[in-house]
Structure formats: C-alpha cells, structure tokens
Amino acid sequence: MKRWMQAALTDTWQLGGLTIRGRVVLAPLAGIGNWFVRLQAKRHGAGLVVSEMVSSFAVHYGNARTCNELLRIHPDEHPVSVQLFGADPDVVESAAERVAAAGADMIDINMGCPVPKVCRTGAGAALLEDPERALAVASAAARGSGLPVTVKLRTGLRAGDLCGVEVARRLAWSGSVAGLAIHPRRAAQRHGGTPDYALVARLVEELPVPVMVSGGLRDAPTTRAAFAQTGAAAVLLARGSLGNPWLFDQLLGGHDLDPTREQILAELDWVIERAVEHLGVERAGRYLRKFYPWYIERLGGTRAEQRALQAATQTAPDLAAVRELLGIRRVAVAA
C-alpha cells in the first residue's frame, strides 16, 4: 500500500531520475504551451513544465516552424518535457532524437487527445485501442532520445470502456515508461463530466511508476482535494492555469489569495512582450487574441463590461491600442 506515503504539494520528488521540486506541473496545452507559457508557469512555481502537443512527423521531416518555434526551450524553464504525438514508432524514434538535441529533459507521449484529425492517424487516444503499438511508440521515444519517457492518457474512449487503464498497466509493468499522467475521463467526454479520481487512486496503489493526475483541476480547493483523494505523485494544471498562473502560487503557498488588478495587468504585459519576442509584432498581435479573455475575466466587472472589453481587444489595430484599452502602464514583472 502506498497511501501512507502521501506527500505535500511542495515536496521534492523523482521522475525518471530527474529531481522535481514541487508536485504541481504545467500540463501540455495544445496550441498554447510554448516556451514563454511554460516559463511563466516556472516563474510561479511549477516544478515541471510540458510543451504543447508536437507532431512527430513535423519534427522528423524538419518542418521549420515546428522545429524553430515548438522546440524552442528557454534556459530558465528546466526541467522541461516535450510532448510528441504520433503512431509510427520509427518516426517517433527519429523525432525523439531531435527533441533531445533541442535540450528537453524528458519526453511525454500523447495517448489521450480525442481530436478526430489526430485519432484518424492512429495517434492520440486512438493508441488506446492498439496496446502493442502504444508500447512500441513509448519504447521508440526512449530509444531515440535516451531520455525518460512519460505517457499522458485517458481511461478509455467511450462510456464503459477502460482500454486506457489496460494500456496504462502494460506501459507501467513493461518498464516502457518512467511515469504516467492519467486524465480520468473517456476521450468521448472531452472536458465534460466528472473525472473519476477514485480510479486514479486505485492505479496509484497498483502501478510501479509515479502516477500523476490531470483533468478538472480548475482551482486550488478542487486540486488539493484531487491530490489528497488520489494520492497521486503530482497534479497537472491545464485549462485552470490559463490566465491564472497564480494558481501555482496558491497551491504551493497554501493560500487562496487572488492577484490584484495591477498584478494581473503586469503579468499580461509580460506575456505580450514574450509573444513579440517569440513571434514578432504582427504575428503576436493575432496570436494574443486568445489570451486576452482569460485575463479580462480575472479583472472583474460585469459580464457586459467584460464582453465589451474582449470585443475591443479582438479588433484593436495594434498592441499599443490593446495596452491602452486595458490600462497597462508597463509595470515590470520579474523574468
């Protein structure tokens, strides 16, 4: 039994031979988790950060944007894991080698994405129906990179289906992975329905590798409760951290204090500056439109005021206009 070993979120732990300081992890966020989003999470206390989902085919074939942007790693974000998706072991092995050369500390394999265009290729959650291929992909990532490999997966594909649990067992007991991240919903549920944290607790007791929990962790009380209920090695924050990096501070500092308006605006200004550094002014202006609503929601005000401000930021001609709309006074935030 492992229950007596329940740790605190602030405790240091080991994953694949890496020392992780704190048990709060930034989950992979598709289309969002680039280097500066990960660096932001590190600034607020994340012990480990994981990249957005990266195509193994794009890396294998040297796609310039993928290799130059999605594999960009900031020196201050270590330890960092890069998440790959793919169903061809040879391609995954090649991509993993390139990821290791880019400076990643670990590789995560996506076996939970329910998006049809990913599953049609045999990748993501589709791997849960092909255990032999799932094991081959994980082993190929380890072989190609020489790095610890983890897998993030769902518990199944549809109601009554626990194929993901069986794949998790095979991965863990075969020695193919250093750890597992379990999102205890079926792929068909996407982000709906109640996560089955009791199932995660059973896997924590059963499996010989660290089990991390993801899914439904939108605020500090819910996350603390899931961590306590499951006995997981760590918690993965995903959508709950969007526009709210202070969630890491709350969990690791043991408080529920919300940031001030000035702190929110200063943080958003930091994000704007990093986006420009990453993408250039023109592309950053377009890219940041999905970020503004997350921060505007935290600023408070009526729903009508929030909607009006969100609409204005979406049509603002440039970043200077966005800063003026939001009242950002260029307050410096620590790098």
Rosetta blueprint (number, residue, H / E / L):
1 M L
2 K L
3 R H
4 W H
5 M H
6 Q L
7 A L
8 A L
9 L L
10 T L
11 D L
12 T E
13 W E
14 Q E
15 L E
16 G L
17 G L
18 L E
19 T E
20 I E
21 R E
22 G L
23 R L
24 V E
25 V E
26 L E
27 A L
28 P L
29 L L
30 A L
31 G L
32 I L
33 G L
34 N L
35 W H
36 F H
37 V H
38 R H
39 L H
40 Q H
41 A H
42 K H
43 R H
44 H L
45 G L
46 A L
47 G L
48 L E
49 V E
50 V E
51 S E
52 E E
53 M E
54 V E
55 S E
56 S H
57 F H
58 A H
59 V H
60 H H
61 Y L
62 G L
63 N L
64 A H
65 R H
66 T H
67 C H
68 N H
69 E H
70 L H
71 L L
72 R L
73 I L
74 H L
75 P L
76 D L
77 E L
78 H L
79 P L
80 V E
81 S E
82 V E
83 Q E
84 L E
85 F E
86 G L
87 A L
88 D L
89 P H
90 D H
91 V H
92 V H
93 E H
94 S H
95 A H
96 A H
97 E H
98 R H
99 V H
100 A H
101 A H
102 A H
103 G L
104 A L
105 D L
106 M E
107 I E
108 D E
109 I E
110 N E
111 M E
112 G L
113 C L
114 P L
115 V L
116 P H
117 K H
118 V H
119 C H
120 R L
121 T L
122 G L
123 A L
124 G H
125 A H
126 A H
127 L H
128 L H
129 E H
130 D L
131 P H
132 E H
133 R H
134 A H
135 L H
136 A H
137 V H
138 A H
139 S H
140 A H
141 A H
142 A H
143 R H
144 G H
145 S H
146 G L
147 L L
148 P L
149 V E
150 T E
151 V E
152 K E
153 L E
154 R E
155 T E
156 G E
157 L L
158 R L
159 A L
160 G L
161 D L
162 L L
163 C H
164 G H
165 V H
166 E H
167 V H
168 A H
169 R H
170 R H
171 L H
172 A H
173 W H
174 S H
175 G L
176 S L
177 V L
178 A L
179 G E
180 L E
181 A E
182 I E
183 H E
184 P E
185 R E
186 R E
187 A H
188 A H
189 Q H
190 R L
191 H L
192 G L
193 G L
194 T L
195 P L
196 D L
197 Y H
198 A H
199 L H
200 V H
201 A H
202 R H
203 L H
204 V H
205 E H
206 E H
207 L L
208 P L
209 V L
210 P L
211 V E
212 M E
213 V E
214 S E
215 G L
216 G L
217 L L
218 R L
219 D L
220 A H
221 P H
222 T H
223 T H
224 R H
225 A H
226 A H
227 F H
228 A H
229 Q H
230 T H
231 G L
232 A L
233 A L
234 A E
235 V E
236 L E
237 L E
238 A L
239 R H
240 G H
241 S H
242 L L
243 G L
244 N L
245 P L
246 W H
247 L H
248 F H
249 D H
250 Q H
251 L H
252 L H
253 G H
254 G L
255 H L
256 D L
257 L L
258 D L
259 P L
260 T L
261 R H
262 E H
263 Q H
264 I H
265 L H
266 A H
267 E H
268 L H
269 D H
270 W H
271 V H
272 I H
273 E H
274 R H
275 A H
276 V H
277 E H
278 H H
279 L H
280 G L
281 V H
282 E H
283 R H
284 A H
285 G H
286 R H
287 Y H
288 L H
289 R H
290 K H
291 F L
292 Y H
293 P H
294 W H
295 Y H
296 I H
297 E H
298 R H
299 L H
300 G L
301 G L
302 T L
303 R H
304 A H
305 E H
306 Q H
307 R H
308 A H
309 L H
310 Q H
311 A H
312 A H
313 T H
314 Q H
315 T H
316 A L
317 P L
318 D L
319 L H
320 A H
321 A H
322 V H
323 R H
324 E H
325 L H
326 L H
327 G L
328 I L
329 R L
330 R L
331 V L
332 A L
333 V L
334 A L
335 A L
